[in-house]
Amino acid sequence: MAEDLSAATSYTEDDFYCPVCQEVLKTPVRTAACQHVFCRKCFLTAMRESGAHCPLCRGNVTRRERACPERALDLENIMRKFSGSCRCCAKQIKFYRMRHHYKSCKKYQDEYGVSSIIPNFQISQDSVGNSNRSETSTSDNTETYQENTSSSGHPTFKCPLCQESNFTRQRLLDHCNSNHLFQIVPVTCPICVSLPWGDPSQITRNFVNHLNQRHQFDYGEFVNLQLDEETQYQTAVEESFQVNI
């Protein structure tokens, strides 16, 4: 127990959060050169986009790591033994259970708008293996995301707080931080709704905070919005086998 406490004191709570998705680590992996830790899925997605660089510091990542990153097992073990506070309800939760807690935490979902941490296609399967969510809905959202674009090719959105329109994601973020920082009104996030996994019935209580937490980057730069999650995962696996180790 003394060894566990000693190991834990070398970490801060921030060490249990992924710098890509900004949420509690899921299947943490660590780069060899710079020792930065990411969720496995976040890391693999970033590798497919950026090539041979650490998503945090742009340090070099070996071919072997890009195909099969090393699990941060020491961190996983600590996450199973120690707790942190839910960022919304302040309940003490074991770090490895935090993501599961978010799915049932009403305060968290009111604050951040969605229960899934990494962009995730919430498609449940019925007893015969058919999706309960129609393909048309996903397709419509994808087309909306692609059609509402600026001259630069980036999607544009309307601010739900003042109804001003034609904002790119970054301009909407800047606009809200400048004009609506302390305005807390329940609204639907236009960026979330435009994504294939978006739910138009999902209400975000603190929209500006939600933008700063969830929309610091364009999802289209990290995922192919025309593919479902399973297809993207399979593609990443297939590509990893093509890397010469």
C-alpha positions in Angstrom: 0.0 0.0 0.0 2.9 2.4 0.8 4.3 1.8 -2.7 0.9 2.5 -4.2 0.6 5.8 -2.3 4.2 6.7 -3.3 3.4 6.1 -7.0 0.2 8.0 -6.8 1.7 11.1 -5.3 3.9 11.5 -8.4 0.8 12.2 -10.4 -1.7 15.1 -10.4 -5.3 14.7 -11.4 -4.5 16.3 -14.7 -2.3 13.3 -15.5 -5.4 11.2 -15.8 -6.9 13.3 -18.6 -6.1 12.9 -22.3 -4.7 16.0 -24.0 -6.6 15.2 -27.2 -10.1 14.6 -26.0 -9.7 16.4 -22.7 -11.4 13.6 -20.8 -10.4 10.8 -18.4 -8.0 8.4 -20.2 -9.5 5.3 -21.8 -6.9 2.6 -22.5 -4.0 4.9 -21.9 -0.9 4.6 -24.1 2.5 6.4 -23.6 5.0 7.6 -26.2 8.6 6.4 -25.6 10.5 9.5 -26.4 8.5 12.3 -24.7 6.5 10.1 -22.3 3.1 11.8 -23.1 0.0 9.8 -22.4 -3.2 9.6 -24.6 -6.3 7.5 -25.0 -5.4 4.7 -27.4 -8.1 5.6 -29.8 -7.1 9.3 -29.7 -3.5 8.5 -30.3 -4.2 6.2 -33.3 -6.5 8.7 -34.9 -3.9 11.5 -34.4 -1.2 9.2 -35.9 -3.2 8.7 -39.0 -3.6 12.4 -39.4 -0.2 13.7 -38.3 2.1 10.9 -39.3 5.2 10.5 -37.1 4.7 13.2 -34.4 3.4 13.3 -30.9 0.0 15.0 -30.9 1.0 17.1 -27.9 4.6 18.2 -28.5 5.3 17.1 -32.1 8.1 14.9 -30.9 9.0 11.9 -33.0 7.1 8.7 -32.7 8.6 5.4 -34.0 6.9 3.2 -36.6 6.4 0.5 -34.0 4.6 2.9 -31.7 2.4 4.2 -34.5 1.2 0.7 -35.2 1.2 -0.6 -31.7 1.5 2.0 -28.9 2.7 0.9 -25.5 0.0 0.6 -22.8 0.6 2.8 -19.8 -0.2 0.0 -17.4 1.3 1.8 -14.4 -1.2 4.6 -14.9 -4.1 2.2 -15.5 -3.4 0.5 -12.2 -3.3 3.8 -10.3 -6.6 4.8 -12.0 -8.2 1.6 -10.6 -7.2 2.4 -7.1 -7.7 6.2 -6.7 -10.6 8.5 -7.2 -11.2 12.0 -8.5 -14.2 14.4 -8.5 -16.7 14.4 -11.2 -16.3 17.8 -12.8 -20.0 18.5 -12.5 -21.5 16.7 -9.5 -18.3 16.5 -7.4 -19.0 12.9 -6.6 -15.8 10.9 -5.9 -15.4 8.2 -8.6 -12.5 5.8 -9.3 -10.8 7.3 -12.4 -11.2 4.1 -14.4 -15.0 4.4 -13.8 -15.3 8.1 -14.6 -16.4 7.8 -18.2 -19.1 5.3 -17.2 -20.2 7.7 -14.5 -20.6 10.5 -17.1 -23.1 8.5 -19.0 -25.5 8.6 -16.0 -24.6 12.0 -14.5 -27.4 14.4 -15.3 -25.3 17.4 -14.3 -22.5 16.4 -16.6 -24.9 15.9 -19.5 -26.6 19.2 -18.8 -23.2 20.9 -18.8 -21.5 19.3 -21.7 -24.4 18.3 -23.9 -23.3 14.7 -24.7 -22.5 11.7 -22.7 -20.0 10.2 -25.1 -16.4 11.5 -24.6 -14.7 10.9 -27.9 -16.7 11.4 -31.1 -18.7 8.2 -31.1 -21.6 6.9 -33.2 -24.3 6.0 -30.7 -25.9 3.2 -32.7 -27.5 0.5 -30.7 -28.2 -2.9 -32.1 -31.5 -4.7 -31.8 -31.9 -8.5 -31.5 -31.5 -9.1 -35.2 -28.4 -6.8 -35.5 -30.2 -3.9 -37.2 -29.5 -0.4 -36.2 -32.2 1.3 -34.1 -31.0 4.6 -35.4 -31.8 5.1 -39.1 -29.0 5.4 -41.7 -30.9 8.3 -43.1 -30.5 10.3 -39.9 -26.7 9.8 -39.9 -26.5 10.6 -43.6 -28.6 13.7 -43.3 -26.4 15.1 -40.5 -23.2 14.3 -42.5 -24.7 16.1 -45.6 -25.7 19.1 -43.4 -22.1 19.3 -42.0 -20.7 19.3 -45.5 -23.2 21.6 -47.2 -23.1 24.4 -44.6 -19.6 25.5 -45.5 -17.8 28.8 -45.8 -15.6 29.8 -48.8 -12.7 28.3 -47.0 -14.4 24.9 -47.0 -15.1 24.9 -43.2 -18.7 24.3 -42.0 -20.6 27.3 -40.7 -23.0 27.7 -37.8 -25.5 30.0 -36.3 -24.9 31.3 -32.7 -27.8 30.0 -30.7 -27.4 32.8 -28.2 -27.8 35.8 -30.5 -28.8 34.1 -33.8 -26.0 35.7 -35.8 -25.0 33.2 -38.5 -22.2 32.2 -40.9 -19.6 31.4 -38.2 -17.0 28.8 -38.7 -16.3 26.7 -35.6 -13.3 28.9 -34.6 -15.2 32.1 -35.3 -18.1 30.9 -33.3 -15.8 30.0 -30.4 -14.2 33.4 -30.5 -17.5 35.2 -30.9 -19.1 33.4 -27.9 -16.0 34.0 -25.7 -16.1 37.7 -26.5 -19.8 38.3 -26.4 -21.5 35.6 -24.4 -19.0 34.4 -21.8 -21.3 34.8 -18.9 -24.5 34.1 -20.6 -25.9 30.8 -19.4 -29.0 29.8 -21.4 -30.1 26.3 -22.2 -29.6 25.8 -26.0 -28.8 23.1 -28.5 -25.2 23.1 -29.8 -25.3 23.7 -33.6 -21.9 22.0 -34.0 -22.9 18.8 -32.2 -26.2 18.6 -34.1 -24.4 18.9 -37.4 -22.3 15.8 -36.7 -23.4 12.3 -37.7 -23.8 11.3 -34.1 -25.5 14.6 -33.1 -28.8 14.5 -31.2 -31.0 17.5 -31.9 -32.9 16.9 -28.6 -29.8 17.3 -26.5 -29.7 20.5 -24.5 -26.5 22.2 -23.4 -26.9 24.3 -20.2 -23.6 26.3 -20.5 -23.0 26.6 -24.2 -19.8 28.7 -24.0 -18.2 26.3 -21.6 -19.3 23.4 -23.8 -17.6 25.1 -26.8 -14.4 25.6 -24.9 -14.4 22.0 -23.7 -15.6 20.2 -26.8 -14.9 22.3 -29.9 -11.3 23.4 -29.8 -10.8 21.5 -33.0 -12.7 20.4 -36.1 -13.8 16.8 -36.0 -13.5 16.6 -39.7 -9.7 16.9 -39.4 -9.5 13.8 -37.2 -12.3 11.5 -38.5 -14.0 10.7 -41.8 -17.6 11.9 -41.2 -18.9 9.7 -44.0 -17.8 6.5 -42.2 -19.3 5.0 -39.0 -17.1 4.4 -36.0 -16.6 0.7 -36.6 -15.5 1.2 -40.2 -13.0 3.9 -39.1 -11.7 1.6 -36.4 -11.3 -1.2 -38.9 -9.5 1.1 -41.4 -7.1 2.2 -38.7 -6.3 -1.4 -37.8 -5.7 -2.3 -41.4 -3.5 0.7 -42.0 -1.5 -0.2 -38.9 -0.6 -3.6 -40.4 0.8 -1.8 -43.5 3.3 0.1 -41.4 6.8 -1.4 -41.7 8.1 -2.1 -38.2 
